[in-house]
Amino acid sequence: MILANEKLFLREFTPHDWIDVHKYASQEIVCRYQTWGPNTEEDSKEFIQDALDEARQTPRERYVFAIIYQETLIGSVEIMIRDFTNKVGEIGYIVNPDYWGKGVATQSAQLVITFGFDTLKLHRIYATCDPRNIGSSKVLEKVGMTKEGILRENMLMKDGVWRDSFLYSVLKQEWSS
């Protein structure tokens, strides 16, 4: 499965992709607002194996894509079906910091949101981000998501501290692909 626009394309992961994933997932700056990381090599291999395993599930709940930009794997973007009955999905993305500020996260999010509405037939897609993560907030606003509010202390971070999350969403009828 491949999703693409004129600047980048998204494809499903292959077993050897852990090497490129590890290049960014092992960096503290990439995962400072995440509950995971920095990754060890084993963590990066496990991420890839989880993505491969989940791709074989029926019904499939999680679609994880490698972000390919200028012929290089530089990140990942995913959409997870959180509620089949109510047709709700959640997106998330991680990009190598060498490529921040180039529109990669924004375009990747746009591609998976379109996939979620057009192919998965979702009604609502949401995302959360750490309030300190200004870059991610900007991405979610650029793609047309509405900031719904703050989820208070909903994530337990790796240092044992609870953090809040901004909640953003977009509905099918609001989306123009």
BELWO-V80815 format. One record per residue. N is the residue number from 1. SS is DSSP state (h for helix, s for strand, l for the rest). PSI is psi in degrees with one decimal (none if undefined). Layout:
[[N;SS;PSI] [N;SS;PSI]]
//
This chain:
[[1;l;129.4] [2;s;133.7] [3;s;139.2] [4;s;156.4] [5;l;-168.4] [6;l;-17.1] [7;l;-31.5] [8;s;169.4] [9;s;156.1] [10;s;133.8] [11;s;161.1] [12;s;155.3] [13;l;154.8] [14;l;161.3] [15;h;-37.7] [16;h;-6.4] [17;h;-12.8] [18;h;-30.1] [19;h;-47.3] [20;h;-36.5] [21;h;-43.0] [22;h;-29.1] [23;h;-34.8] [24;h;-35.0] [25;h;-12.5] [26;l;-1.5] [27;l;130.5] [28;h;-40.2] [29;h;-29.7] [30;h;-36.4] [31;h;14.7] [32;l;-25.0] [33;l;13.5] [34;l;164.4] [35;l;-5.9] [36;l;169.3] [37;l;176.5] [38;l;143.1] [39;l;142.9] [40;l;171.1] [41;h;-39.7] [42;h;-39.6] [43;h;-43.5] [44;h;-39.5] [45;h;-40.5] [46;h;-39.0] [47;h;-48.0] [48;h;-45.0] [49;h;-40.4] [50;h;-43.8] [51;h;-41.8] [52;h;-41.9] [53;h;-44.3] [54;h;-26.3] [55;h;-20.3] [56;l;-2.7] [57;l;149.8] [58;l;123.2] [59;l;151.6] [60;l;130.5] [61;l;-24.3] [62;s;129.5] [63;s;112.0] [64;s;126.2] [65;s;140.9] [66;s;136.0] [67;s;119.2] [68;s;117.7] [69;s;125.8] [70;l;45.5] [71;l;18.2] [72;s;137.6] [73;s;116.3] [74;s;6.0] [75;s;-172.6] [76;s;152.6] [77;s;143.6] [78;s;158.5] [79;s;131.2] [80;s;132.6] [81;s;113.1] [82;s;-22.6] [83;s;105.3] [84;l;-40.5] [85;l;-46.2] [86;l;4.7] [87;l;54.3] [88;s;133.9] [89;s;163.3] [90;s;138.0] [91;s;157.8] [92;s;157.8] [93;s;153.0] [94;s;133.4] [95;s;139.9] [96;l;130.2] [97;h;-20.1] [98;h;-16.0] [99;h;11.1] [100;l;149.2] [101;l;10.2] [102;l;7.7] [103;l;7.7] [104;h;-48.4] [105;h;-42.4] [106;h;-49.5] [107;h;-36.5] [108;h;-43.1] [109;h;-42.7] [110;h;-43.6] [111;h;-43.1] [112;h;-29.4] [113;h;-44.4] [114;h;-44.0] [115;h;-43.0] [116;h;-42.7] [117;h;-46.0] [118;h;-41.7] [119;l;-46.5] [120;l;-11.0] [121;l;39.0] [122;l;157.8] [123;l;-34.8] [124;s;135.7] [125;s;132.6] [126;s;168.2] [127;s;153.7] [128;s;156.1] [129;s;155.0] [130;l;132.4] [131;l;-23.8] [132;l;-13.6] [133;l;79.4] [134;h;-40.7] [135;h;-44.0] [136;h;-40.0] [137;h;-42.3] [138;h;-40.3] [139;h;-48.7] [140;h;-35.0] [141;h;-39.9] [142;h;-35.2] [143;l;-3.8] [144;l;16.0] [145;l;150.8] [146;s;133.1] [147;s;116.4] [148;s;-26.4] [149;s;-156.9] [150;s;129.7] [151;s;115.5] [152;s;128.0] [153;s;53.0] [154;s;-6.6] [155;s;128.5] [156;s;114.9] [157;l;166.1] [158;l;-20.3] [159;l;5.7] [160;l;3.7] [161;l;137.9] [162;s;142.6] [163;s;154.5] [164;s;166.4] [165;s;138.3] [166;s;144.1] [167;s;125.2] [168;s;152.0] [169;s;164.8] [170;s;141.6] [171;s;155.3] [172;h;-46.0] [173;h;-13.9] [174;h;-15.4] [175;l;131.7] [176;l;110.5] [177;l;none]]
//
